[in-house]
Amino acid sequence: MHAMQYTFTLPADYPMGVIRDRVAGTGHLLDDWPGLGLKAYLVRERGRDGSPVNQYAPFYLWRSVEGMNAFLWDGAFQRPADDFGRPAVRQWTGLAYEEGCAAGSPARVAVLRRQPVPEGGPLSEVAERAVREAGRLAATDGTLLAAAVVDTARWELAHFSLHADEAPDASEGEVFHVLHLSEPGRGLLARGRQW
């Protein structure tokens, strides 16, 4: 499993209805994309849920690098890059994936929590804690899924979760609202530890 996200930070007075309309009109285009586990079309709005910015920030879980590369290089990514400018695309390697107790519910909210991988100590312990945290998040009421991923270039660990209701009170991280969820290969994402 591979995770990917890019963000478009928009002006404070940007009419976010433009993004909602865009996703409503084109979100379905990835509903059957080969190699895609899921794409969550995410937004943050300035002043809502503590967000200091307006942002469009889709998050992907890929089943295959080929599907991800086809998205980036065969034209689908070109449209948002043309419309908003080409963003940096963050990529993480999967450590764990779990379906949550509310797996059949519609996704309303996503939480992305990033933290540095601590110096010192065995990396295997960090990875095992990340696996356990993905399981804990998945078991939280209202959670659809949880994933733990790592960027080894930055030594950054990230936990991504989708929720049917508001974000859990104990969540720390960026809170996004889900406009659409494309999930052609979600059922094929390997569960549990990814090594």
TORSESE-552673 format. One line per 5 residues: number of its first residue (from 1); their letters; for each residue x, y, z of N, C-alpha, C, CB. Coordinates in steps of 0.05 Angstrom, whole numbers, padded with zeros to 5 digits, always signed. Glycine has a CB too. Layout:
! residues N
NUM = a = X/Y/Z/X/Y/Z/X/Y/Z/X/Y/Z  ...
This chain:
! residues 195
1 = mhamq = +00017/-00023/+00000/+00000/+00000/+00000/+00018/+00025/+00000/-00019/+00000/+00024  +00010/+00044/-00016/+00023/+00070/-00017/+00003/+00092/-00012/+00038/+00074/-00044  +00011/+00112/+00002/-00007/+00135/+00007/+00004/+00159/-00008/-00010/+00141/+00038  -00014/+00177/-00015/-00006/+00201/-00030/-00025/+00224/-00023/-00005/+00195/-00061  -00014/+00248/-00022/-00031/+00271/-00018/-00017/+00296/-00030/-00037/+00276/+00012
6 = ytftl = -00033/+00313/-00042/-00024/+00339/-00050/-00045/+00359/-00040/-00020/+00341/-00081  -00036/+00383/-00035/-00054/+00403/-00024/-00053/+00429/-00041/-00048/+00409/+00005  -00076/+00441/-00044/-00078/+00467/-00056/-00088/+00486/-00034/-00097/+00467/-00082  -00071/+00503/-00024/-00079/+00523/-00005/-00090/+00547/-00020/-00056/+00531/+00015  -00114/+00555/-00014/-00129/+00575/-00029/-00131/+00600/-00013/-00157/+00564/-00037
11 = padyp = -00137/+00623/-00027/-00139/+00648/-00012/-00161/+00647/+00009/-00146/+00671/-00032  -00158/+00664/+00029/-00177/+00664/+00052/-00205/+00670/+00043/-00168/+00685/+00072  -00209/+00685/+00021/-00235/+00692/+00012/-00244/+00675/-00012/-00236/+00722/+00004  -00230/+00653/-00016/-00237/+00635/-00039/-00264/+00623/-00035/-00215/+00613/-00043  -00282/+00624/-00055/-00308/+00611/-00052/-00306/+00581/-00054/-00328/+00622/-00074
16 = mgvir = -00307/+00568/-00031/-00303/+00539/-00030/-00325/+00523/-00044/-00302/+00530/-00001  -00347/+00536/-00051/-00367/+00524/-00068/-00357/+00516/-00095/-00391/+00542/-00071  -00336/+00530/-00104/-00323/+00523/-00130/-00311/+00495/-00128/-00302/+00544/-00138  -00298/+00489/-00106/-00286/+00463/-00102/-00308/+00441/-00099/-00268/+00462/-00077  -00329/+00448/-00084/-00351/+00429/-00081/-00364/+00422/-00108/-00373/+00440/-00062
21 = drvag = -00368/+00442/-00124/-00380/+00438/-00151/-00361/+00422/-00168/-00386/+00465/-00164  -00335/+00427/-00167/-00315/+00413/-00182/-00316/+00383/-00175/-00287/+00425/-00178  -00316/+00377/-00149/-00316/+00349/-00141/-00342/+00336/-00148/-00311/+00347/-00110  -00364/+00350/-00145/-00390/+00339/-00152/-00391/+00331/-00182/-00413/+00358/-00146  -00377/+00347/-00199/-00378/+00342/-00227/-00357/+00322/-00237/-00374/+00367/-00242
26 = tghll = -00335/+00319/-00223/-00313/+00302/-00233/-00305/+00280/-00214/-00290/+00319/-00239  -00314/+00280/-00189/-00305/+00260/-00169/-00309/+00232/-00178/-00320/+00265/-00143  -00330/+00226/-00192/-00336/+00199/-00201/-00315/+00188/-00221/-00363/+00198/-00214  -00298/+00205/-00232/-00280/+00196/-00253/-00259/+00176/-00243/-00265/+00220/-00265  -00255/+00175/-00217/-00235/+00156/-00206/-00249/+00133/-00192/-00217/+00169/-00186
31 = ddwpg = -00276/+00131/-00194/-00290/+00110/-00181/-00283/+00082/-00191/-00320/+00114/-00185  -00269/+00080/-00214/-00261/+00053/-00223/-00232/+00054/-00232/-00279/+00044/-00246  -00215/+00071/-00221/-00187/+00074/-00229/-00171/+00049/-00221/-00175/+00099/-00217  -00158/+00036/-00241/-00142/+00012/-00234/-00120/+00018/-00214/-00130/+00000/-00260  -00117/+00001/-00195/-00095/+00004/-00175/-00101/+00022/-00152/-00071/+00013/-00189
36 = lglka = -00124/+00036/-00153/-00131/+00054/-00132/-00147/+00039/-00110/-00148/+00078/-00142  -00138/+00041/-00085/-00153/+00031/-00063/-00176/+00051/-00057/-00135/+00027/-00038  -00168/+00076/-00051/-00188/+00096/-00047/-00176/+00124/-00050/-00201/+00094/-00019  -00193/+00143/-00058/-00186/+00171/-00058/-00208/+00185/-00042/-00184/+00182/-00088  -00199/+00200/-00022/-00217/+00217/-00007/-00213/+00246/-00016/-00212/+00214/+00025
41 = ylvre = -00234/+00257/-00027/-00234/+00285/-00036/-00239/+00303/-00011/-00256/+00291/-00058  -00218/+00316/-00002/-00218/+00329/+00024/-00216/+00359/+00022/-00196/+00318/+00041  -00230/+00373/+00040/-00227/+00402/+00042/-00224/+00410/+00071/-00251/+00417/+00028  -00210/+00432/+00075/-00210/+00446/+00101/-00219/+00475/+00094/-00181/+00446/+00114  -00235/+00486/+00113/-00244/+00513/+00109/-00235/+00530/+00132/-00275/+00513/+00107
46 = rgrdg = -00225/+00553/+00125/-00215/+00572/+00145/-00236/+00578/+00166/-00206/+00599/+00131  -00228/+00575/+00192/-00246/+00580/+00214/-00264/+00557/+00222/-00263/+00603/+00207  -00263/+00534/+00207/-00279/+00511/+00214/-00261/+00489/+00224/-00295/+00501/+00189  -00268/+00477/+00247/-00253/+00456/+00259/-00224/+00464/+00264/-00254/+00431/+00242  -00220/+00489/+00270/-00193/+00499/+00276/-00175/+00503/+00252/-00180/+00480/+00294
51 = spvnq = -00185/+00502/+00228/-00168/+00505/+00205/-00161/+00535/+00201/-00182/+00494/+00180  -00135/+00541/+00197/-00127/+00568/+00191/-00129/+00575/+00161/-00099/+00573/+00201  -00135/+00555/+00145/-00134/+00559/+00115/-00157/+00546/+00101/-00108/+00548/+00104  -00162/+00555/+00077/-00179/+00541/+00057/-00160/+00523/+00041/-00195/+00562/+00039  -00168/+00498/+00039/-00150/+00479/+00026/-00166/+00457/+00013/-00131/+00467/+00046
56 = yapfy = -00157/+00449/-00011/-00167/+00425/-00025/-00144/+00406/-00023/-00176/+00430/-00055  -00148/+00382/-00011/-00125/+00365/-00004/-00133/+00335/-00007/-00116/+00370/+00025  -00136/+00325/-00031/-00143/+00297/-00034/-00122/+00278/-00023/-00148/+00290/-00064  -00132/+00256/-00011/-00114/+00236/+00000/-00120/+00209/-00013/-00118/+00234/+00032  -00099/+00194/-00020/-00102/+00169/-00035/-00088/+00146/-00020/-00089/+00172/-00063
61 = lwrsv = -00100/+00123/-00021/-00087/+00098/-00014/-00087/+00081/-00039/-00102/+00083/+00010  -00063/+00074/-00049/-00060/+00059/-00074/-00053/+00030/-00068/-00037/+00072/-00091  -00065/+00013/-00084/-00058/-00016/-00082/-00033/-00022/-00098/-00082/-00033/-00092  -00028/-00006/-00119/-00005/-00011/-00136/+00009/+00015/-00144/-00013/-00027/-00161  +00035/+00013/-00146/+00051/+00036/-00156/+00043/+00042/-00185/+00081/+00030/-00154
66 = egmna = +00037/+00022/-00200/+00029/+00026/-00228/+00004/+00044/-00230/+00024/-00001/-00243  -00016/+00039/-00213/-00040/+00056/-00213/-00034/+00084/-00206/-00061/+00044/-00194  -00016/+00088/-00185/-00008/+00114/-00177/+00007/+00129/-00199/+00009/+00113/-00152  +00025/+00115/-00212/+00041/+00127/-00233/+00023/+00134/-00257/+00064/+00109/-00242  +00005/+00116/-00264/-00014/+00122/-00286/-00030/+00148/-00280/-00033/+00099/-00291
71 = flwdg = -00038/+00151/-00255/-00053/+00175/-00248/-00035/+00200/-00251/-00063/+00173/-00218  -00011/+00198/-00241/+00007/+00222/-00242/+00017/+00228/-00270/+00030/+00217/-00224  +00023/+00208/-00286/+00037/+00212/-00311/+00020/+00209/-00336/+00060/+00193/-00313  -00003/+00197/-00335/-00019/+00192/-00358/-00042/+00212/-00362/-00031/+00165/-00358  -00042/+00235/-00348/-00061/+00256/-00354/-00081/+00263/-00333/-00074/+00249/-00378
76 = afqrp = -00089/+00245/-00315/-00111/+00251/-00296/-00102/+00273/-00277/-00119/+00226/-00280  -00077/+00273/-00269/-00066/+00294/-00251/-00062/+00320/-00265/-00040/+00284/-00239  -00061/+00320/-00291/-00055/+00344/-00306/-00076/+00366/-00302/-00052/+00338/-00336  -00101/+00358/-00300/-00123/+00378/-00298/-00121/+00394/-00273/-00150/+00364/-00299  -00119/+00382/-00249/-00115/+00400/-00225/-00089/+00415/-00226/-00117/+00383/-00200
81 = addfg = -00068/+00403/-00237/-00043/+00418/-00239/-00045/+00442/-00257/-00020/+00399/-00249  -00060/+00439/-00279/-00065/+00462/-00297/-00082/+00483/-00284/-00078/+00452/-00323  -00103/+00474/-00269/-00122/+00493/-00257/-00111/+00508/-00233/-00147/+00479/-00250  -00095/+00495/-00217/-00086/+00507/-00192/-00055/+00510/-00189/-00096/+00491/-00169  -00040/+00500/-00209/-00011/+00499/-00207/-00002/+00472/-00197/+00000/+00522/-00188
86 = rpavr = +00021/+00463/-00206/+00030/+00436/-00199/+00040/+00436/-00170/+00052/+00427/-00218  +00027/+00421/-00153/+00036/+00420/-00124/+00057/+00398/-00120/+00012/+00415/-00106  +00070/+00400/-00097/+00087/+00378/-00088/+00068/+00355/-00081/+00105/+00386/-00063  +00076/+00331/-00088/+00059/+00307/-00082/+00074/+00291/-00061/+00054/+00290/-00108  +00062/+00290/-00037/+00074/+00275/-00015/+00067/+00245/-00019/+00063/+00285/+00013
91 = qwtgl = +00086/+00228/-00013/+00082/+00199/-00015/+00093/+00185/+00010/+00096/+00188/-00040  +00078/+00166/+00019/+00085/+00150/+00043/+00082/+00121/+00036/+00067/+00158/+00067  +00098/+00104/+00049/+00096/+00075/+00047/+00078/+00065/+00069/+00124/+00062/+00048  +00061/+00045/+00063/+00042/+00035/+00082/+00055/+00018/+00104/+00021/+00019/+00069  +00047/+00022/+00129/+00055/+00005/+00151/+00031/-00012/+00160/+00065/+00023/+00174
96 = ayeeg = +00007/-00001/+00159/-00016/-00016/+00169/-00042/-00004/+00157/-00018/-00017/+00200  -00062/-00022/+00153/-00088/-00013/+00144/-00109/-00030/+00158/-00091/-00015/+00113  -00130/-00017/+00169/-00152/-00032/+00182/-00178/-00019/+00174/-00148/-00031/+00212  -00198/-00036/+00169/-00225/-00027/+00166/-00236/-00022/+00194/-00243/-00049/+00151  -00253/-00002/+00196/-00264/+00006/+00222/-00291/-00006/+00227/-00266/+00036/+00223
101 = caags = -00301/-00001/+00251/-00326/-00012/+00260/-00350/+00001/+00246/-00329/-00009/+00290  -00346/+00024/+00233/-00368/+00037/+00217/-00362/+00035/+00187/-00370/+00066/+00226  -00349/+00014/+00179/-00339/+00011/+00151/-00361/+00015/+00130/-00327/-00016/+00148  -00386/+00009/+00135/-00406/+00012/+00114/-00419/+00039/+00113/-00427/-00008/+00118  -00411/+00057/+00130/-00423/+00084/+00132/-00411/+00103/+00112/-00421/+00095/+00160
106 = parva = -00425/+00125/+00106/-00413/+00146/+00089/-00392/+00161/+00105/-00435/+00165/+00079  -00370/+00168/+00091/-00349/+00183/+00103/-00356/+00213/+00104/-00322/+00179/+00088  -00354/+00225/+00128/-00359/+00254/+00131/-00334/+00269/+00137/-00380/+00258/+00152  -00316/+00257/+00153/-00293/+00272/+00163/-00268/+00254/+00161/-00297/+00280/+00193  -00245/+00266/+00155/-00220/+00253/+00155/-00201/+00267/+00174/-00208/+00251/+00126
111 = vlrrq = -00183/+00252/+00186/-00163/+00264/+00204/-00136/+00254/+00194/-00168/+00256/+00234  -00117/+00272/+00191/-00089/+00265/+00184/-00072/+00276/+00206/-00081/+00277/+00156  -00058/+00258/+00220/-00040/+00265/+00242/-00012/+00257/+00234/-00048/+00252/+00269  +00006/+00277/+00233/+00034/+00272/+00225/+00052/+00277/+00248/+00042/+00289/+00200  +00073/+00261/+00250/+00092/+00265/+00272/+00119/+00254/+00263/+00083/+00251/+00298
116 = pvpeg = +00141/+00266/+00274/+00167/+00255/+00266/+00172/+00228/+00279/+00189/+00275/+00275  +00187/+00211/+00265/+00196/+00186/+00276/+00218/+00193/+00296/+00205/+00165/+00254  +00215/+00185/+00321/+00235/+00194/+00341/+00262/+00182/+00336/+00226/+00186/+00369  +00283/+00198/+00343/+00310/+00188/+00341/+00316/+00168/+00363/+00331/+00212/+00342  +00334/+00150/+00358/+00341/+00131/+00379/+00320/+00109/+00382/+00346/+00145/+00406
121 = gplse = +00328/+00087/+00392/+00310/+00065/+00395/+00305/+00050/+00369/+00283/+00075/+00406  +00297/+00025/+00371/+00293/+00009/+00347/+00270/+00019/+00330/+00288/-00020/+00355  +00274/+00020/+00304/+00253/+00028/+00285/+00230/+00008/+00285/+00264/+00031/+00257  +00237/-00017/+00291/+00216/-00038/+00292/+00195/-00032/+00314/+00228/-00065/+00297  +00204/-00020/+00336/+00184/-00013/+00357/+00167/+00010/+00348/+00199/-00005/+00383
126 = vaera = +00178/+00030/+00334/+00162/+00052/+00323/+00141/+00041/+00304/+00180/+00073/+00309  +00149/+00023/+00287/+00130/+00012/+00267/+00108/-00005/+00281/+00145/-00006/+00247  +00115/-00020/+00301/+00095/-00036/+00315/+00076/-00018/+00330/+00109/-00055/+00335  +00085/+00004/+00342/+00067/+00023/+00355/+00048/+00035/+00334/+00083/+00045/+00369  +00058/+00040/+00310/+00041/+00052/+00289/+00019/+00032/+00281/+00058/+00060/+00265
131 = vreag = +00026/+00006/+00279/+00007/-00015/+00273/-00015/-00016/+00294/+00021/-00042/+00270  -00006/-00016/+00319/-00026/-00016/+00341/-00044/+00008/+00341/-00011/-00018/+00368  -00032/+00032/+00335/-00048/+00056/+00334/-00069/+00055/+00312/-00030/+00081/+00331  -00062/+00044/+00289/-00081/+00041/+00267/-00104/+00023/+00276/-00068/+00029/+00241  -00098/+00002/+00291/-00119/-00016/+00301/-00136/-00002/+00322/-00106/-00040/+00314
136 = rlaat = -00124/+00014/+00339/-00139/+00029/+00359/-00158/+00049/+00346/-00120/+00043/+00379  -00148/+00063/+00326/-00164/+00083/+00312/-00188/+00069/+00298/-00148/+00098/+00291  -00182/+00046/+00285/-00203/+00032/+00271/-00225/+00022/+00290/-00191/+00008/+00256  -00218/+00016/+00315/-00237/+00006/+00334/-00254/+00028/+00347/-00223/-00010/+00355  -00247/+00053/+00342/-00262/+00076/+00354/-00289/+00078/+00341/-00246/+00102/+00350
141 = dgtll = -00310/+00083/+00357/-00337/+00086/+00346/-00338/+00107/+00324/-00356/+00095/+00369  -00351/+00100/+00302/-00355/+00118/+00280/-00332/+00118/+00260/-00359/+00145/+00290  -00312/+00102/+00264/-00289/+00101/+00245/-00294/+00082/+00223/-00263/+00094/+00260  -00289/+00091/+00198/-00292/+00074/+00174/-00267/+00058/+00169/-00299/+00091/+00150  -00244/+00072/+00172/-00218/+00059/+00166/-00196/+00075/+00179/-00213/+00056/+00136
146 = aaavv = -00173/+00062/+00182/-00149/+00076/+00192/-00125/+00064/+00178/-00147/+00073/+00223  -00105/+00081/+00173/-00080/+00073/+00160/-00057/+00086/+00174/-00080/+00078/+00130  -00035/+00072/+00176/-00010/+00083/+00186/+00010/+00082/+00163/+00001/+00068/+00211  +00023/+00104/+00157/+00042/+00106/+00134/+00067/+00121/+00143/+00028/+00119/+00110  +00088/+00117/+00128/+00113/+00131/+00136/+00127/+00142/+00111/+00132/+00111/+00151
151 = dtarw = +00139/+00165/+00114/+00156/+00178/+00094/+00184/+00176/+00104/+00148/+00208/+00088  +00200/+00158/+00093/+00227/+00153/+00103/+00247/+00174/+00093/+00237/+00126/+00095  +00240/+00191/+00074/+00257/+00213/+00066/+00257/+00235/+00088/+00249/+00225/+00039  +00234/+00239/+00100/+00231/+00259/+00122/+00229/+00246/+00149/+00206/+00276/+00117  +00228/+00219/+00150/+00224/+00204/+00175/+00199/+00216/+00189/+00249/+00205/+00193
156 = elahf = +00177/+00215/+00174/+00152/+00225/+00185/+00132/+00202/+00184/+00142/+00249/+00168  +00119/+00198/+00207/+00097/+00178/+00209/+00071/+00193/+00207/+00100/+00163/+00236  +00052/+00181/+00193/+00025/+00194/+00190/+00004/+00173/+00195/+00022/+00206/+00162  -00017/+00182/+00209/-00041/+00166/+00214/-00064/+00179/+00199/-00047/+00162/+00244  -00078/+00164/+00182/-00100/+00175/+00167/-00125/+00158/+00175/-00095/+00173/+00137
161 = slhad = -00147/+00172/+00181/-00171/+00158/+00188/-00196/+00172/+00176/-00174/+00155/+00219  -00216/+00156/+00169/-00241/+00167/+00159/-00263/+00161/+00180/-00249/+00154/+00132  -00282/+00180/+00183/-00302/+00178/+00204/-00330/+00184/+00192/-00296/+00197/+00227  -00350/+00170/+00203/-00377/+00174/+00195/-00389/+00199/+00208/-00394/+00150/+00202  -00379/+00207/+00230/-00389/+00230/+00245/-00367/+00250/+00248/-00401/+00222/+00273
166 = eapda = -00369/+00268/+00267/-00348/+00287/+00272/-00323/+00272/+00281/-00357/+00307/+00293  -00300/+00285/+00279/-00275/+00273/+00287/-00276/+00266/+00317/-00251/+00291/+00281  -00263/+00245/+00325/-00263/+00238/+00354/-00251/+00261/+00370/-00247/+00212/+00358  -00261/+00264/+00394/-00251/+00286/+00411/-00221/+00285/+00416/-00266/+00286/+00438  -00211/+00261/+00418/-00182/+00258/+00424/-00164/+00261/+00400/-00178/+00231/+00437
171 = segev = -00176/+00266/+00377/-00159/+00267/+00353/-00141/+00291/+00353/-00176/+00267/+00327  -00117/+00287/+00345/-00098/+00309/+00342/-00090/+00308/+00313/-00074/+00308/+00361  -00091/+00329/+00299/-00084/+00330/+00271/-00102/+00348/+00255/-00084/+00302/+00260  -00098/+00347/+00230/-00114/+00364/+00212/-00141/+00350/+00207/-00099/+00369/+00185  -00162/+00365/+00210/-00189/+00354/+00205/-00199/+00364/+00178/-00209/+00363/+00228
176 = fhvlh = -00208/+00346/+00162/-00218/+00352/+00135/-00247/+00342/+00132/-00200/+00338/+00113  -00261/+00354/+00115/-00288/+00345/+00108/-00287/+00330/+00081/-00309/+00369/+00107  -00301/+00308/+00080/-00300/+00291/+00056/-00322/+00299/+00037/-00302/+00260/+00064  -00315/+00306/+00013/-00335/+00314/-00007/-00344/+00290/-00024/-00324/+00335/-00026  -00326/+00271/-00028/-00332/+00247/-00044/-00311/+00226/-00037/-00332/+00253/-00075
181 = lsepg = -00318/+00201/-00039/-00299/+00179/-00034/-00301/+00160/-00058/-00306/+00164/-00008  -00279/+00158/-00073/-00276/+00138/-00094/-00261/+00115/-00082/-00260/+00150/-00120  -00272/+00091/-00084/-00260/+00068/-00070/-00261/+00043/-00087/-00273/+00064/-00043  -00250/+00043/-00111/-00252/+00020/-00128/-00238/-00005/-00118/-00242/+00026/-00155  -00216/-00002/-00103/-00202/-00025/-00093/-00199/-00025/-00063/-00175/-00025/-00105
186 = rglla = -00216/-00011/-00049/-00214/-00011/-00020/-00216/-00039/-00008/-00237/+00007/-00008  -00234/-00055/-00018/-00236/-00083/-00007/-00212/-00100/-00013/-00261/-00095/-00019  -00195/-00091/-00031/-00171/-00107/-00038/-00146/-00097/-00023/-00166/-00105/-00068  -00148/-00075/-00008/-00125/-00066/+00007/-00119/-00087/+00029/-00130/-00038/+00020  -00094/-00094/+00031/-00085/-00114/+00051/-00089/-00102/+00079/-00056/-00122/+00047
191 = rgrqw = -00102/-00118/+00096/-00106/-00109/+00123/-00083/-00117/+00141/-00133/-00121/+00134  -00081/-00101/+00163/-00061/-00107/+00183/-00033/-00096/+00175/-00059/-00137/+00187  -00014/-00108/+00188/+00014/-00100/+00184/+00022/-00105/+00155/+00032/-00116/+00203  +00038/-00086/+00144/+00045/-00087/+00115/+00073/-00097/+00109/+00041/-00059/+00103  +00085/-00112/+00127/+00110/-00125/+00122/+00113/-00151/+00136/+00133/-00106/+00130
